[in-house]
């Protein structure tokens, strides 16, 4: 049995994750002198974590209903 999170909760978790990681990146980059390459690598690592959770079907985003995959 896989651990799955419902679509609305997945959307909320992804939104919070994006906001927190952006805040952490901006705060870290502001306090220290970070090269642009390190900033890009940090951003890619954060995106890969979310991408892996979606591919493993732990998170099941509905994208807040923007893309309806169900057809009438």
PDB file of N, CA, C, O and CB in Angstrom:
ATOM      1  N   UNK A   1       0.849  -1.178   0.000  1.00  0.00           N
ATOM      2  CA  UNK A   1       0.000   0.000   0.000  1.00  0.00           C
ATOM      3  C   UNK A   1       0.891   1.237   0.000  1.00  0.00           C
ATOM      4  O   UNK A   1       1.763   1.410   0.852  1.00  0.00           O
ATOM      5  CB  UNK A   1      -0.964   0.001   1.223  1.00  0.00           C
ATOM      6  N   UNK A   2       0.637   2.082  -0.983  1.00  0.00           N
ATOM      7  CA  UNK A   2       1.411   3.315  -1.088  1.00  0.00           C
ATOM      8  C   UNK A   2       0.773   4.406  -0.253  1.00  0.00           C
ATOM      9  O   UNK A   2      -0.443   4.450  -0.065  1.00  0.00           O
ATOM     10  CB  UNK A   2       1.528   3.763  -2.549  1.00  0.00           C
ATOM     11  N   UNK A   3       1.626   5.282   0.241  1.00  0.00           N
ATOM     12  CA  UNK A   3       1.152   6.454   0.965  1.00  0.00           C
ATOM     13  C   UNK A   3       0.814   7.520  -0.063  1.00  0.00           C
ATOM     14  O   UNK A   3       1.697   7.983  -0.785  1.00  0.00           O
ATOM     15  CB  UNK A   3       2.218   6.969   1.995  1.00  0.00           C
ATOM     16  N   UNK A   4      -0.462   7.921  -0.141  1.00  0.00           N
ATOM     17  CA  UNK A   4      -0.905   8.917  -1.103  1.00  0.00           C
ATOM     18  C   UNK A   4      -1.623  10.042  -0.373  1.00  0.00           C
ATOM     19  O   UNK A   4      -2.361   9.814   0.586  1.00  0.00           O
ATOM     20  CB  UNK A   4      -1.823   8.283  -2.172  1.00  0.00           C
ATOM     21  N   UNK A   5      -1.396  11.235  -0.837  1.00  0.00           N
ATOM     22  CA  UNK A   5      -2.045  12.406  -0.266  1.00  0.00           C
ATOM     23  C   UNK A   5      -3.076  12.893  -1.272  1.00  0.00           C
ATOM     24  O   UNK A   5      -2.808  12.919  -2.473  1.00  0.00           O
ATOM     25  CB  UNK A   5      -1.008  13.532   0.082  1.00  0.00           C
ATOM     26  N   UNK A   6      -4.252  13.278  -0.792  1.00  0.00           N
ATOM     27  CA  UNK A   6      -5.309  13.691  -1.715  1.00  0.00           C
ATOM     28  C   UNK A   6      -4.913  14.962  -2.476  1.00  0.00           C
ATOM     29  O   UNK A   6      -4.021  15.691  -2.041  1.00  0.00           O
ATOM     30  CB  UNK A   6      -6.626  13.920  -0.950  1.00  0.00           C
ATOM     31  N   UNK A   7      -5.569  15.229  -3.606  1.00  0.00           N
ATOM     32  CA  UNK A   7      -5.157  16.339  -4.482  1.00  0.00           C
ATOM     33  C   UNK A   7      -5.163  17.718  -3.823  1.00  0.00           C
ATOM     34  O   UNK A   7      -4.228  18.492  -4.028  1.00  0.00           O
ATOM     35  CB  UNK A   7      -6.049  16.379  -5.671  1.00  0.00           C
ATOM     36  N   UNK A   8      -6.177  18.040  -3.049  1.00  0.00           N
ATOM     37  CA  UNK A   8      -6.222  19.368  -2.435  1.00  0.00           C
ATOM     38  C   UNK A   8      -5.084  19.539  -1.435  1.00  0.00           C
ATOM     39  O   UNK A   8      -4.433  20.583  -1.414  1.00  0.00           O
ATOM     40  CB  UNK A   8      -7.576  19.596  -1.743  1.00  0.00           C
ATOM     41  N   UNK A   9      -4.838  18.538  -0.614  1.00  0.00           N
ATOM     42  CA  UNK A   9      -3.735  18.607   0.341  1.00  0.00           C
ATOM     43  C   UNK A   9      -2.390  18.666  -0.389  1.00  0.00           C
ATOM     44  O   UNK A   9      -1.473  19.353   0.061  1.00  0.00           O
ATOM     45  CB  UNK A   9      -3.773  17.396   1.295  1.00  0.00           C
ATOM     46  N   UNK A  10      -2.267  17.959  -1.497  1.00  0.00           N
ATOM     47  CA  UNK A  10      -1.040  18.009  -2.287  1.00  0.00           C
ATOM     48  C   UNK A  10      -0.801  19.405  -2.830  1.00  0.00           C
ATOM     49  O   UNK A  10       0.325  19.901  -2.797  1.00  0.00           O
ATOM     50  CB  UNK A  10      -1.100  17.004  -3.435  1.00  0.00           C
ATOM     51  N   UNK A  11      -1.858  20.048  -3.332  1.00  0.00           N
ATOM     52  CA  UNK A  11      -1.725  21.409  -3.840  1.00  0.00           C
ATOM     53  C   UNK A  11      -1.267  22.361  -2.741  1.00  0.00           C
ATOM     54  O   UNK A  11      -0.411  23.215  -2.970  1.00  0.00           O
ATOM     55  CB  UNK A  11      -3.050  21.888  -4.434  1.00  0.00           C
ATOM     56  N   UNK A  12      -1.832  22.214  -1.564  1.00  0.00           N
ATOM     57  CA  UNK A  12      -1.470  23.086  -0.440  1.00  0.00           C
ATOM     58  C   UNK A  12      -0.029  22.826  -0.002  1.00  0.00           C
ATOM     59  O   UNK A  12       0.719  23.768   0.259  1.00  0.00           O
ATOM     60  CB  UNK A  12      -2.435  22.872   0.748  1.00  0.00           C
ATOM     61  N   UNK A  13       0.356  21.572   0.078  1.00  0.00           N
ATOM     62  CA  UNK A  13       1.730  21.226   0.477  1.00  0.00           C
ATOM     63  C   UNK A  13       2.735  21.767  -0.531  1.00  0.00           C
ATOM     64  O   UNK A  13       3.769  22.311  -0.142  1.00  0.00           O
ATOM     65  CB  UNK A  13       1.890  19.697   0.612  1.00  0.00           C
ATOM     66  N   UNK A  14       2.445  21.624  -1.819  1.00  0.00           N
ATOM     67  CA  UNK A  14       3.355  22.110  -2.851  1.00  0.00           C
ATOM     68  C   UNK A  14       3.464  23.636  -2.791  1.00  0.00           C
ATOM     69  O   UNK A  14       4.556  24.185  -2.936  1.00  0.00           O
ATOM     70  CB  UNK A  14       2.879  21.659  -4.250  1.00  0.00           C
ATOM     71  N   UNK A  15       2.345  24.319  -2.579  1.00  0.00           N
ATOM     72  CA  UNK A  15       2.369  25.787  -2.495  1.00  0.00           C
ATOM     73  C   UNK A  15       3.196  26.253  -1.301  1.00  0.00           C
ATOM     74  O   UNK A  15       4.008  27.169  -1.431  1.00  0.00           O
ATOM     75  CB  UNK A  15       0.939  26.345  -2.392  1.00  0.00           C
ATOM     76  N   UNK A  16       2.998  25.636  -0.150  1.00  0.00           N
ATOM     77  CA  UNK A  16       3.769  25.995   1.042  1.00  0.00           C
ATOM     78  C   UNK A  16       5.246  25.686   0.829  1.00  0.00           C
ATOM     79  O   UNK A  16       6.108  26.479   1.209  1.00  0.00           O
ATOM     80  CB  UNK A  16       3.238  25.243   2.283  1.00  0.00           C
ATOM     81  N   UNK A  17       5.543  24.539   0.223  1.00  0.00           N
ATOM     82  CA  UNK A  17       6.923  24.145  -0.046  1.00  0.00           C
ATOM     83  C   UNK A  17       7.613  25.175  -0.935  1.00  0.00           C
ATOM     84  O   UNK A  17       8.753  25.556  -0.670  1.00  0.00           O
ATOM     85  CB  UNK A  17       6.969  22.757  -0.705  1.00  0.00           C
ATOM     86  N   UNK A  18       6.934  25.626  -1.984  1.00  0.00           N
ATOM     87  CA  UNK A  18       7.519  26.613  -2.896  1.00  0.00           C
ATOM     88  C   UNK A  18       7.789  27.922  -2.163  1.00  0.00           C
ATOM     89  O   UNK A  18       8.860  28.509  -2.319  1.00  0.00           O
ATOM     90  CB  UNK A  18       6.588  26.859  -4.101  1.00  0.00           C
ATOM     91  N   UNK A  19       6.833  28.383  -1.369  1.00  0.00           N
ATOM     92  CA  UNK A  19       7.018  29.639  -0.637  1.00  0.00           C
ATOM     93  C   UNK A  19       8.155  29.542   0.376  1.00  0.00           C
ATOM     94  O   UNK A  19       8.958  30.468   0.494  1.00  0.00           O
ATOM     95  CB  UNK A  19       5.725  30.029   0.073  1.00  0.00           C
ATOM     96  N   UNK A  20       8.229  28.436   1.104  1.00  0.00           N
ATOM     97  CA  UNK A  20       9.282  28.270   2.118  1.00  0.00           C
ATOM     98  C   UNK A  20      10.655  28.167   1.462  1.00  0.00           C
ATOM     99  O   UNK A  20      11.609  28.785   1.933  1.00  0.00           O
ATOM    100  CB  UNK A  20       9.014  27.017   2.978  1.00  0.00           C
ATOM    101  N   UNK A  21      10.767  27.401   0.386  1.00  0.00           N
ATOM    102  CA  UNK A  21      12.073  27.264  -0.259  1.00  0.00           C
ATOM    103  C   UNK A  21      12.523  28.580  -0.894  1.00  0.00           C
ATOM    104  O   UNK A  21      13.710  28.906  -0.857  1.00  0.00           O
ATOM    105  CB  UNK A  21      12.025  26.161  -1.319  1.00  0.00           C
ATOM    106  N   UNK A  22      11.597  29.335  -1.472  1.00  0.00           N
ATOM    107  CA  UNK A  22      11.971  30.643  -2.009  1.00  0.00           C
ATOM    108  C   UNK A  22      12.438  31.575  -0.896  1.00  0.00           C
ATOM    109  O   UNK A  22      13.426  32.293  -1.053  1.00  0.00           O
ATOM    110  CB  UNK A  22      10.791  31.270  -2.762  1.00  0.00           C
ATOM    111  N   UNK A  23      11.721  31.561   0.231  1.00  0.00           N
ATOM    112  CA  UNK A  23      12.126  32.387   1.368  1.00  0.00           C
ATOM    113  C   UNK A  23      13.519  31.995   1.857  1.00  0.00           C
ATOM    114  O   UNK A  23      14.362  32.858   2.106  1.00  0.00           O
ATOM    115  CB  UNK A  23      11.108  32.259   2.513  1.00  0.00           C
ATOM    116  N   UNK A  24      13.756  30.689   1.994  1.00  0.00           N
ATOM    117  CA  UNK A  24      15.060  30.233   2.469  1.00  0.00           C
ATOM    118  C   UNK A  24      16.171  30.604   1.496  1.00  0.00           C
ATOM    119  O   UNK A  24      17.252  31.019   1.916  1.00  0.00           O
ATOM    120  CB  UNK A  24      15.044  28.726   2.689  1.00  0.00           C
ATOM    121  N   UNK A  25      15.912  30.458   0.188  1.00  0.00           N
ATOM    122  CA  UNK A  25      16.920  30.824  -0.798  1.00  0.00           C
ATOM    123  C   UNK A  25      17.227  32.312  -0.742  1.00  0.00           C
ATOM    124  O   UNK A  25      18.396  32.699  -0.734  1.00  0.00           O
ATOM    125  CB  UNK A  25      16.461  30.437  -2.197  1.00  0.00           C
ATOM    126  N   UNK A  26      16.197  33.155  -0.704  1.00  0.00           N
ATOM    127  CA  UNK A  26      16.433  34.593  -0.661  1.00  0.00           C
ATOM    128  C   UNK A  26      17.161  34.997   0.620  1.00  0.00           C
ATOM    129  O   UNK A  26      18.061  35.836   0.587  1.00  0.00           O
ATOM    130  CB  UNK A  26      15.109  35.349  -0.774  1.00  0.00           C
ATOM    131  N   UNK A  27      16.774  34.401   1.741  1.00  0.00           N
ATOM    132  CA  UNK A  27      17.409  34.731   3.017  1.00  0.00           C
ATOM    133  C   UNK A  27      18.878  34.290   3.016  1.00  0.00           C
ATOM    134  O   UNK A  27      19.760  35.042   3.432  1.00  0.00           O
ATOM    135  CB  UNK A  27      16.647  34.064   4.187  1.00  0.00           C
ATOM    136  N   UNK A  28      19.125  33.085   2.552  1.00  0.00           N
ATOM    137  CA  UNK A  28      20.492  32.554   2.511  1.00  0.00           C
ATOM    138  C   UNK A  28      21.362  33.365   1.563  1.00  0.00           C
ATOM    139  O   UNK A  28      22.507  33.680   1.886  1.00  0.00           O
ATOM    140  CB  UNK A  28      20.485  31.081   2.085  1.00  0.00           C
ATOM    141  N   UNK A  29      20.824  33.704   0.396  1.00  0.00           N
ATOM    142  CA  UNK A  29      21.602  34.464  -0.582  1.00  0.00           C
ATOM    143  C   UNK A  29      21.859  35.894  -0.109  1.00  0.00           C
ATOM    144  O   UNK A  29      22.891  36.479  -0.437  1.00  0.00           O
ATOM    145  CB  UNK A  29      20.881  34.483  -1.927  1.00  0.00           C
ATOM    146  N   UNK A  30      20.938  36.452   0.650  1.00  0.00           N
ATOM    147  CA  UNK A  30      21.109  37.811   1.144  1.00  0.00           C
ATOM    148  C   UNK A  30      22.158  37.871   2.261  1.00  0.00           C
ATOM    149  O   UNK A  30      22.914  38.839   2.349  1.00  0.00           O
ATOM    150  CB  UNK A  30      19.772  38.360   1.646  1.00  0.00           C
ATOM    151  N   UNK A  31      22.203  36.847   3.107  1.00  0.00           N
ATOM    152  CA  UNK A  31      23.129  36.858   4.245  1.00  0.00           C
ATOM    153  C   UNK A  31      24.550  36.480   3.859  1.00  0.00           C
ATOM    154  O   UNK A  31      25.500  36.895   4.523  1.00  0.00           O
ATOM    155  CB  UNK A  31      22.638  35.917   5.314  1.00  0.00           C
ATOM    156  N   UNK A  32      24.707  35.714   2.817  1.00  0.00           N
ATOM    157  CA  UNK A  32      26.039  35.294   2.379  1.00  0.00           C
ATOM    158  C   UNK A  32      26.223  35.662   0.912  1.00  0.00           C
ATOM    159  O   UNK A  32      25.256  35.884   0.183  1.00  0.00           O
ATOM    160  CB  UNK A  32      26.242  33.765   2.592  1.00  0.00           C
ATOM    161  N   UNK A  33      27.453  35.720   0.508  1.00  0.00           N
ATOM    162  CA  UNK A  33      27.710  35.988  -0.910  1.00  0.00           C
ATOM    163  C   UNK A  33      27.708  34.650  -1.648  1.00  0.00           C
ATOM    164  O   UNK A  33      28.642  33.855  -1.540  1.00  0.00           O
ATOM    165  CB  UNK A  33      29.077  36.752  -1.117  1.00  0.00           C
ATOM    166  N   UNK A  34      26.645  34.430  -2.391  1.00  0.00           N
ATOM    167  CA  UNK A  34      26.448  33.158  -3.081  1.00  0.00           C
ATOM    168  C   UNK A  34      26.624  33.387  -4.577  1.00  0.00           C
ATOM    169  O   UNK A  34      26.118  34.359  -5.139  1.00  0.00           O
ATOM    170  CB  UNK A  34      25.039  32.555  -2.767  1.00  0.00           C
ATOM    171  N   UNK A  35      27.345  32.479  -5.202  1.00  0.00           N
ATOM    172  CA  UNK A  35      27.519  32.599  -6.647  1.00  0.00           C
ATOM    173  C   UNK A  35      26.207  32.219  -7.350  1.00  0.00           C
ATOM    174  O   UNK A  35      25.403  31.462  -6.805  1.00  0.00           O
ATOM    175  CB  UNK A  35      28.696  31.696  -7.142  1.00  0.00           C
ATOM    176  N   UNK A  36      26.002  32.738  -8.539  1.00  0.00           N
ATOM    177  CA  UNK A  36      24.779  32.394  -9.278  1.00  0.00           C
ATOM    178  C   UNK A  36      24.650  30.895  -9.548  1.00  0.00           C
ATOM    179  O   UNK A  36      23.541  30.361  -9.551  1.00  0.00           O
ATOM    180  CB  UNK A  36      24.746  33.146 -10.594  1.00  0.00           C
ATOM    181  N   UNK A  37      25.763  30.220  -9.771  1.00  0.00           N
ATOM    182  CA  UNK A  37      25.717  28.786 -10.045  1.00  0.00           C
ATOM    183  C   UNK A  37      25.227  28.019  -8.824  1.00  0.00           C
ATOM    184  O   UNK A  37      24.447  27.078  -8.967  1.00  0.00           O
ATOM    185  CB  UNK A  37      27.099  28.275 -10.471  1.00  0.00           C
ATOM    186  N   UNK A  38      25.661  28.397  -7.640  1.00  0.00           N
ATOM    187  CA  UNK A  38      25.193  27.745  -6.420  1.00  0.00           C
ATOM    188  C   UNK A  38      23.704  27.987  -6.218  1.00  0.00           C
ATOM    189  O   UNK A  38      22.983  27.096  -5.769  1.00  0.00           O
ATOM    190  CB  UNK A  38      25.982  28.247  -5.205  1.00  0.00           C
ATOM    191  N   UNK A  39      23.250  29.165  -6.541  1.00  0.00           N
ATOM    192  CA  UNK A  39      21.832  29.482  -6.437  1.00  0.00           C
ATOM    193  C   UNK A  39      21.007  28.606  -7.374  1.00  0.00           C
ATOM    194  O   UNK A  39      19.951  28.102  -6.992  1.00  0.00           O
ATOM    195  CB  UNK A  39      21.592  30.960  -6.748  1.00  0.00           C
ATOM    196  N   UNK A  40      21.489  28.427  -8.590  1.00  0.00           N
ATOM    197  CA  UNK A  40      20.779  27.582  -9.558  1.00  0.00           C
ATOM    198  C   UNK A  40      20.767  26.140  -9.087  1.00  0.00           C
ATOM    199  O   UNK A  40      19.744  25.465  -9.202  1.00  0.00           O
ATOM    200  CB  UNK A  40      21.427  27.679 -10.952  1.00  0.00           C
ATOM    201  N   UNK A  41      21.877  25.655  -8.561  1.00  0.00           N
ATOM    202  CA  UNK A  41      21.950  24.270  -8.073  1.00  0.00           C
ATOM    203  C   UNK A  41      20.991  24.057  -6.908  1.00  0.00           C
ATOM    204  O   UNK A  41      20.333  23.019  -6.834  1.00  0.00           O
ATOM    205  CB  UNK A  41      23.390  23.921  -7.643  1.00  0.00           C
ATOM    206  N   UNK A  42      20.902  25.026  -5.997  1.00  0.00           N
ATOM    207  CA  UNK A  42      19.958  24.914  -4.876  1.00  0.00           C
ATOM    208  C   UNK A  42      18.519  24.857  -5.395  1.00  0.00           C
ATOM    209  O   UNK A  42      17.720  24.042  -4.935  1.00  0.00           O
ATOM    210  CB  UNK A  42      20.130  26.106  -3.895  1.00  0.00           C
ATOM    211  N   UNK A  43      18.201  25.709  -6.335  1.00  0.00           N
ATOM    212  CA  UNK A  43      16.857  25.726  -6.904  1.00  0.00           C
ATOM    213  C   UNK A  43      16.515  24.409  -7.587  1.00  0.00           C
ATOM    214  O   UNK A  43      15.409  23.894  -7.428  1.00  0.00           O
ATOM    215  CB  UNK A  43      16.721  26.868  -7.893  1.00  0.00           C
ATOM    216  N   UNK A  44      17.455  23.867  -8.342  1.00  0.00           N
ATOM    217  CA  UNK A  44      17.220  22.586  -9.025  1.00  0.00           C
ATOM    218  C   UNK A  44      17.032  21.469  -8.013  1.00  0.00           C
ATOM    219  O   UNK A  44      16.183  20.599  -8.208  1.00  0.00           O
ATOM    220  CB  UNK A  44      18.387  22.249  -9.972  1.00  0.00           C
ATOM    221  N   UNK A  45      17.804  21.478  -6.941  1.00  0.00           N
ATOM    222  CA  UNK A  45      17.650  20.441  -5.907  1.00  0.00           C
ATOM    223  C   UNK A  45      16.269  20.501  -5.262  1.00  0.00           C
ATOM    224  O   UNK A  45      15.652  19.463  -5.023  1.00  0.00           O
ATOM    225  CB  UNK A  45      18.735  20.593  -4.828  1.00  0.00           C
ATOM    226  N   UNK A  46      15.781  21.704  -4.978  1.00  0.00           N
ATOM    227  CA  UNK A  46      14.441  21.844  -4.407  1.00  0.00           C
ATOM    228  C   UNK A  46      13.365  21.351  -5.375  1.00  0.00           C
ATOM    229  O   UNK A  46      12.395  20.719  -4.958  1.00  0.00           O
ATOM    230  CB  UNK A  46      14.176  23.304  -4.031  1.00  0.00           C
ATOM    231  N   UNK A  47      13.536  21.637  -6.653  1.00  0.00           N
ATOM    232  CA  UNK A  47      12.558  21.199  -7.657  1.00  0.00           C
ATOM    233  C   UNK A  47      12.593  19.682  -7.818  1.00  0.00           C
ATOM    234  O   UNK A  47      11.548  19.053  -7.982  1.00  0.00           O
ATOM    235  CB  UNK A  47      12.831  21.882  -9.013  1.00  0.00           C
ATOM    236  N   UNK A  48      13.782  19.093  -7.771  1.00  0.00           N
ATOM    237  CA  UNK A  48      13.910  17.635  -7.926  1.00  0.00           C
ATOM    238  C   UNK A  48      13.207  16.902  -6.782  1.00  0.00           C
ATOM    239  O   UNK A  48      12.621  15.841  -6.998  1.00  0.00           O
ATOM    240  CB  UNK A  48      15.400  17.225  -7.980  1.00  0.00           C
ATOM    241  N   UNK A  49      13.260  17.452  -5.582  1.00  0.00           N
ATOM    242  CA  UNK A  49      12.580  16.818  -4.445  1.00  0.00           C
ATOM    243  C   UNK A  49      11.076  16.744  -4.698  1.00  0.00           C
ATOM    244  O   UNK A  49      10.471  15.687  -4.517  1.00  0.00           O
ATOM    245  CB  UNK A  49      12.864  17.594  -3.136  1.00  0.00           C
ATOM    246  N   UNK A  50      10.472  17.849  -5.112  1.00  0.00           N
ATOM    247  CA  UNK A  50       9.033  17.867  -5.378  1.00  0.00           C
ATOM    248  C   UNK A  50       8.701  16.971  -6.568  1.00  0.00           C
ATOM    249  O   UNK A  50       7.710  16.241  -6.539  1.00  0.00           O
ATOM    250  CB  UNK A  50       8.547  19.307  -5.642  1.00  0.00           C
ATOM    251  N   UNK A  51       9.524  17.024  -7.609  1.00  0.00           N
ATOM    252  CA  UNK A  51       9.301  16.201  -8.799  1.00  0.00           C
ATOM    253  C   UNK A  51       9.320  14.713  -8.440  1.00  0.00           C
ATOM    254  O   UNK A  51       8.489  13.947  -8.927  1.00  0.00           O
ATOM    255  CB  UNK A  51      10.368  16.505  -9.872  1.00  0.00           C
ATOM    256  N   UNK A  52      10.257  14.308  -7.596  1.00  0.00           N
ATOM    257  CA  UNK A  52      10.347  12.905  -7.191  1.00  0.00           C
ATOM    258  C   UNK A  52       9.116  12.479  -6.400  1.00  0.00           C
ATOM    259  O   UNK A  52       8.611  11.374  -6.595  1.00  0.00           O
ATOM    260  CB  UNK A  52      11.609  12.671  -6.361  1.00  0.00           C
ATOM    261  N   UNK A  53       8.629  13.337  -5.512  1.00  0.00           N
ATOM    262  CA  UNK A  53       7.431  12.995  -4.744  1.00  0.00           C
ATOM    263  C   UNK A  53       6.198  12.881  -5.641  1.00  0.00           C
ATOM    264  O   UNK A  53       5.322  12.055  -5.383  1.00  0.00           O
ATOM    265  CB  UNK A  53       7.188  14.041  -3.657  1.00  0.00           C
ATOM    266  N   UNK A  54       6.123  13.690  -6.679  1.00  0.00           N
ATOM    267  CA  UNK A  54       4.995  13.594  -7.615  1.00  0.00           C
ATOM    268  C   UNK A  54       5.125  12.323  -8.457  1.00  0.00           C
ATOM    269  O   UNK A  54       4.132  11.632  -8.681  1.00  0.00           O
ATOM    270  CB  UNK A  54       4.929  14.851  -8.533  1.00  0.00           C
ATOM    271  N   UNK A  55       6.325  12.009  -8.922  1.00  0.00           N
ATOM    272  CA  UNK A  55       6.534  10.809  -9.735  1.00  0.00           C
ATOM    273  C   UNK A  55       6.294   9.532  -8.938  1.00  0.00           C
ATOM    274  O   UNK A  55       5.837   8.531  -9.491  1.00  0.00           O
ATOM    275  CB  UNK A  55       7.946  10.803 -10.305  1.00  0.00           C
ATOM    276  N   UNK A  56       6.600   9.560  -7.644  1.00  0.00           N
ATOM    277  CA  UNK A  56       6.358   8.389  -6.797  1.00  0.00           C
ATOM    278  C   UNK A  56       4.898   8.284  -6.358  1.00  0.00           C
ATOM    279  O   UNK A  56       4.525   7.356  -5.641  1.00  0.00           O
ATOM    280  CB  UNK A  56       7.258   8.440  -5.572  1.00  0.00           C
ATOM    281  N   UNK A  57       4.077   9.238  -6.791  1.00  0.00           N
ATOM    282  CA  UNK A  57       2.647   9.291  -6.493  1.00  0.00           C
ATOM    283  C   UNK A  57       2.357   9.512  -5.011  1.00  0.00           C
ATOM    284  O   UNK A  57       1.277   9.170  -4.530  1.00  0.00           O
ATOM    285  CB  UNK A  57       1.984   8.017  -6.950  1.00  0.00           C
ATOM    286  N   UNK A  58       3.319  10.084  -4.289  1.00  0.00           N
ATOM    287  CA  UNK A  58       3.059  10.474  -2.901  1.00  0.00           C
ATOM    288  C   UNK A  58       2.210  11.736  -2.913  1.00  0.00           C
ATOM    289  O   UNK A  58       1.231  11.851  -2.176  1.00  0.00           O
ATOM    290  CB  UNK A  58       4.393  10.702  -2.107  1.00  0.00           C
ATOM    291  N   UNK A  59       2.604  12.683  -3.764  1.00  0.00           N
ATOM    292  CA  UNK A  59       1.807  13.892  -3.963  1.00  0.00           C
ATOM    293  C   UNK A  59       1.017  13.732  -5.261  1.00  0.00           C
ATOM    294  O   UNK A  59       1.559  13.296  -6.277  1.00  0.00           O
ATOM    295  CB  UNK A  59       2.714  15.175  -4.005  1.00  0.00           C
ATOM    296  N   UNK A  60      -0.235  14.080  -5.220  1.00  0.00           N
ATOM    297  CA  UNK A  60      -1.108  13.972  -6.385  1.00  0.00           C
ATOM    298  C   UNK A  60      -1.742  15.326  -6.669  1.00  0.00           C
ATOM    299  O   UNK A  60      -2.909  15.549  -6.348  1.00  0.00           O
ATOM    300  CB  UNK A  60      -2.198  12.894  -6.164  1.00  0.00           C
ATOM    301  N   UNK A  61      -0.975  16.231  -7.272  1.00  0.00           N
ATOM    302  CA  UNK A  61      -1.497  17.586  -7.463  1.00  0.00           C
ATOM    303  C   UNK A  61      -2.628  17.637  -8.470  1.00  0.00           C
ATOM    304  O   UNK A  61      -2.642  16.907  -9.461  1.00  0.00           O
ATOM    305  CB  UNK A  61      -0.393  18.509  -7.904  1.00  0.00           C
ATOM    306  N   UNK A  62      -3.565  18.509  -8.193  1.00  0.00           N
ATOM    307  CA  UNK A  62      -4.680  18.780  -9.086  1.00  0.00           C
ATOM    308  C   UNK A  62      -4.500  20.159  -9.699  1.00  0.00           C
ATOM    309  O   UNK A  62      -5.306  20.590 -10.523  1.00  0.00           O
ATOM    310  CB  UNK A  62      -6.031  18.681  -8.338  1.00  0.00           C
ATOM    311  N   UNK A  63      -3.438  20.850  -9.291  1.00  0.00           N
ATOM    312  CA  UNK A  63      -3.108  22.198  -9.746  1.00  0.00           C
ATOM    313  C   UNK A  63      -4.286  23.137  -9.532  1.00  0.00           C
ATOM    314  O   UNK A  63      -4.570  23.998 -10.364  1.00  0.00           O
ATOM    315  CB  UNK A  63      -2.702  22.184 -11.226  1.00  0.00           C
ATOM    316  N   UNK A  64      -4.969  22.958  -8.399  1.00  0.00           N
ATOM    317  CA  UNK A  64      -6.110  23.782  -7.995  1.00  0.00           C
ATOM    318  C   UNK A  64      -7.205  23.795  -9.043  1.00  0.00           C
ATOM    319  O   UNK A  64      -7.939  24.776  -9.164  1.00  0.00           O
ATOM    320  CB  UNK A  64      -5.659  25.198  -7.717  1.00  0.00           C
ATOM    321  N   UNK A  65      -7.322  22.713  -9.804  1.00  0.00           N
ATOM    322  CA  UNK A  65      -8.392  22.580 -10.788  1.00  0.00           C
ATOM    323  C   UNK A  65      -8.141  23.327 -12.077  1.00  0.00           C
ATOM    324  O   UNK A  65      -9.056  23.462 -12.890  1.00  0.00           O
ATOM    325  CB  UNK A  65      -9.664  23.049 -10.204  1.00  0.00           C
ATOM    326  N   UNK A  66      -6.934  23.817 -12.293  1.00  0.00           N
ATOM    327  CA  UNK A  66      -6.661  24.569 -13.520  1.00  0.00           C
ATOM    328  C   UNK A  66      -6.634  23.682 -14.750  1.00  0.00           C
ATOM    329  O   UNK A  66      -7.054  24.099 -15.830  1.00  0.00           O
ATOM    330  CB  UNK A  66      -5.347  25.298 -13.400  1.00  0.00           C
ATOM    331  N   UNK A  67      -6.146  22.468 -14.594  1.00  0.00           N
ATOM    332  CA  UNK A  67      -6.057  21.546 -15.724  1.00  0.00           C
ATOM    333  C   UNK A  67      -6.958  20.355 -15.443  1.00  0.00           C
ATOM    334  O   UNK A  67      -6.559  19.436 -14.728  1.00  0.00           O
ATOM    335  CB  UNK A  67      -4.585  21.088 -15.973  1.00  0.00           C
ATOM    336  N   UNK A  68      -8.151  20.358 -15.987  1.00  0.00           N
ATOM    337  CA  UNK A  68      -9.059  19.233 -15.791  1.00  0.00           C
ATOM    338  C   UNK A  68      -8.719  18.126 -16.759  1.00  0.00           C
ATOM    339  O   UNK A  68      -8.814  18.299 -17.974  1.00  0.00           O
ATOM    340  CB  UNK A  68     -10.519  19.665 -15.965  1.00  0.00           C
ATOM    341  N   UNK A  69      -8.321  16.986 -16.219  1.00  0.00           N
ATOM    342  CA  UNK A  69      -7.976  15.856 -17.070  1.00  0.00           C
ATOM    343  C   UNK A  69      -9.213  14.993 -17.362  1.00  0.00           C
ATOM    344  O   UNK A  69      -9.184  14.157 -18.265  1.00  0.00           O
ATOM    345  CB  UNK A  69      -6.875  15.008 -16.408  1.00  0.00           C
ATOM    346  N   UNK A  70     -10.282  15.191 -16.611  1.00  0.00           N
ATOM    347  CA  UNK A  70     -11.503  14.432 -16.831  1.00  0.00           C
ATOM    348  C   UNK A  70     -12.311  15.087 -17.947  1.00  0.00           C
ATOM    349  O   UNK A  70     -12.534  16.298 -17.938  1.00  0.00           O
ATOM    350  CB  UNK A  70     -12.337  14.338 -15.529  1.00  0.00           C
ATOM    351  N   UNK A  71     -12.742  14.281 -18.896  1.00  0.00           N
ATOM    352  CA  UNK A  71     -13.543  14.819 -20.000  1.00  0.00           C
ATOM    353  C   UNK A  71     -14.969  14.314 -19.882  1.00  0.00           C
ATOM    354  O   UNK A  71     -15.206  13.180 -19.465  1.00  0.00           O
ATOM    355  CB  UNK A  71     -12.940  14.425 -21.374  1.00  0.00           C
ATOM    356  N   UNK A  72     -15.898  15.147 -20.246  1.00  0.00           N
ATOM    357  CA  UNK A  72     -17.318  14.814 -20.115  1.00  0.00           C
ATOM    358  C   UNK A  72     -17.758  13.831 -21.158  1.00  0.00           C
ATOM    359  O   UNK A  72     -18.927  13.445 -21.189  1.00  0.00           O
ATOM    360  CB  UNK A  72     -18.164  16.054 -20.205  1.00  0.00           C
TER     361      UNK A  72
END
